[in-house]
């Protein structure tokens, strides 16, 4: 993983302004993005204020980005917030394909599935309840290619204890299937070792 650069640009400004992601978390996101094959598919489940997608686009403009969110926009984030972040950075042409809807349902309509195209990177930061996160894991991770990365936000956060509990049970404990890449602040990253059944 390339670690010879530092986070900068609008993504870092958004992280510092809103605190939804921390600089060290952005560094991890960008380091993983650097390791992805050219033209990889990256999916953010949850738009926030656009920080995660912007961090990807700034470091890897060749990625095919998607964002799924239930909200058009508001104080906790959403599609309009992400769109504003890309417009303010003058990279609207890199705006992710935005899919408005409940991620727990949208996965059944995932447009790349029909083309048998796998996801290379997925960042899950949507419904933080045990039921919601379980549904996102069970719905989205079967689309991840072997060798691809799954990241979870708010892991270990005292505000969202279900995130750690669910991720530990469904992912971290499955060491034959998943390799723990790194835990930084409230993000945990895994790499898929073998295809999911």
C-alpha positions in Angstrom: 0.0 0.0 0.0 1.5 3.3 -1.1 2.0 5.6 2.0 4.2 8.2 0.3 1.7 11.0 0.0 -0.5 13.0 2.3 -4.2 13.9 2.3 -4.9 17.3 1.0 -7.5 19.2 -1.0 -11.2 19.6 -0.5 -11.7 16.2 1.2 -9.4 17.2 4.0 -11.2 20.6 4.3 -14.5 18.8 4.6 -13.1 16.4 7.2 -11.8 19.3 9.3 -15.0 21.3 8.9 -17.6 18.6 9.6 -15.7 15.9 11.4 -17.6 13.1 9.8 -14.3 11.5 8.8 -10.9 12.2 10.3 -7.7 13.0 8.4 -6.1 9.6 9.3 -9.3 7.9 8.0 -9.0 9.8 4.7 -5.4 8.7 4.5 -6.5 5.0 4.8 -9.2 5.5 2.2 -6.7 7.0 -0.2 -4.0 4.5 0.5 -6.4 1.6 -0.3 -7.7 3.5 -3.4 -4.1 3.8 -4.7 -3.8 0.0 -4.6 -6.9 -0.6 -6.8 -6.6 -1.7 -10.4 -7.2 1.0 -13.0 -10.9 1.6 -13.7 -12.1 -0.1 -10.5 -15.6 0.2 -9.2 -15.9 2.0 -5.8 -19.2 2.3 -3.9 -20.0 4.5 -1.0 -23.1 3.4 1.0 -23.9 6.7 2.6 -23.0 10.1 1.0 -22.4 12.2 4.1 -21.1 15.6 3.0 -19.2 14.0 0.1 -15.9 13.6 2.0 -15.3 9.9 1.3 -16.2 10.1 -2.4 -14.1 13.2 -2.9 -11.1 11.6 -1.2 -11.4 8.8 -3.8 -11.9 11.1 -6.8 -9.0 13.4 -5.8 -6.5 10.6 -5.6 -7.9 8.2 -8.3 -10.0 10.1 -10.9 -10.1 6.9 -13.0 -12.3 5.1 -10.5 -15.9 4.4 -11.5 -17.6 5.9 -8.4 -21.1 5.2 -7.1 -22.9 6.6 -4.0 -26.1 5.1 -2.5 -28.0 7.2 0.0 -31.5 7.5 1.3 -31.4 11.3 1.6 -31.4 14.0 -1.0 -29.6 16.2 1.4 -29.7 17.8 4.8 -27.6 18.4 8.0 -26.5 14.8 8.2 -25.5 14.6 4.5 -27.0 13.3 1.3 -26.8 13.5 -2.4 -27.0 17.3 -2.7 -24.2 17.7 -0.1 -22.0 15.4 -2.1 -22.8 17.2 -5.4 -22.0 20.5 -3.8 -18.6 19.2 -2.6 -17.7 18.1 -6.1 -19.0 21.3 -7.7 -17.0 23.5 -5.2 -13.9 21.6 -6.1 -14.6 22.1 -9.8 -14.7 18.4 -10.5 -18.4 17.9 -11.1 -17.3 15.6 -14.0 -16.1 13.1 -11.4 -19.3 13.1 -9.4 -20.2 9.6 -8.5 -23.2 7.9 -10.1 -25.7 8.8 -7.4 -28.4 6.2 -6.5 -31.1 7.7 -4.3 -32.8 5.0 -2.2 -32.5 2.7 0.7 -29.3 0.7 0.4 -30.9 -2.3 1.9 -33.2 -2.4 -1.2 -31.0 -0.8 -3.9 -28.5 -3.7 -3.8 -31.2 -5.8 -5.5 -31.2 -3.3 -8.4 -27.4 -2.9 -8.6 -26.9 -2.1 -12.3 -23.5 -3.7 -12.6 -24.7 -7.1 -11.5 -26.3 -7.7 -14.9 -22.9 -7.1 -16.5 -21.2 -9.4 -14.0 -18.9 -6.6 -12.9 -17.7 -6.8 -9.3 -17.1 -4.0 -6.8 -13.4 -3.4 -5.9 -14.0 -1.1 -3.0 -17.0 -0.6 -0.8 -17.4 1.9 2.1 -20.4 1.2 4.3 -21.6 4.1 6.4 -25.4 4.1 6.3 -27.9 2.5 8.7 -25.9 1.9 11.9 -28.5 -0.4 13.6 -27.7 -4.1 13.9 -30.5 -4.9 11.5 -29.6 -2.3 8.9 -25.9 -3.0 8.9 -26.5 -6.7 8.6 -28.8 -6.1 5.6 -26.1 -4.0 3.9 -23.4 -6.6 4.5 -25.6 -9.4 3.3 -26.9 -7.4 0.3 -23.7 -5.7 -0.9 -20.7 -7.8 -0.1 -21.6 -10.6 -2.5 -20.8 -8.1 -5.2 -17.3 -7.6 -4.0 -14.5 -9.2 -6.1 -12.0 -11.5 -4.4 -9.1 -9.2 -3.4 -11.5 -6.2 -3.0 -11.9 -4.1 0.1 -14.7 -3.5 2.5 -14.5 -0.6 4.9 -16.9 0.2 7.7 -17.3 3.6 9.4 -18.1 4.2 13.1 -16.4 0.9 14.1 -15.7 1.1 17.8 -17.6 4.3 18.2 -19.5 4.5 21.6 -22.3 6.2 19.7 -22.9 3.2 17.4 -22.0 0.0 19.4 -23.9 -2.2 16.9 -21.4 -1.5 14.2 -18.5 -3.2 15.9 -20.7 -6.0 17.1 -22.1 -6.8 13.7 -18.8 -6.4 11.8 -16.9 -8.6 14.3 -19.5 -11.3 14.0 -20.0 -11.3 10.3 -16.6 -10.2 9.0 -13.8 -10.0 11.5 -14.4 -13.5 12.9 -14.3 -15.1 9.4 -10.5 -15.1 9.0 -10.5 -17.6 6.2 -12.6 -15.3 4.1 -11.5 -11.8 5.3 -8.1 -10.3 6.0 -8.0 -7.4 8.5 -6.1 -4.6 6.7 -6.2 -1.8 9.2 -8.2 -0.1 12.0 -7.7 3.6 12.2 -9.9 5.9 14.4 -13.4 4.7 13.6 -12.8 2.9 10.3 -12.0 -0.7 9.9 -10.8 -2.1 6.5 -10.9 -5.7 5.3 -9.8 -7.4 2.1 -11.8 -10.3 0.7 -9.6 -13.5 0.6 -12.0 -15.8 -1.1 -15.3 -15.5 -2.9 -18.4 -15.3 -0.8 -21.0 -17.9 -1.2 
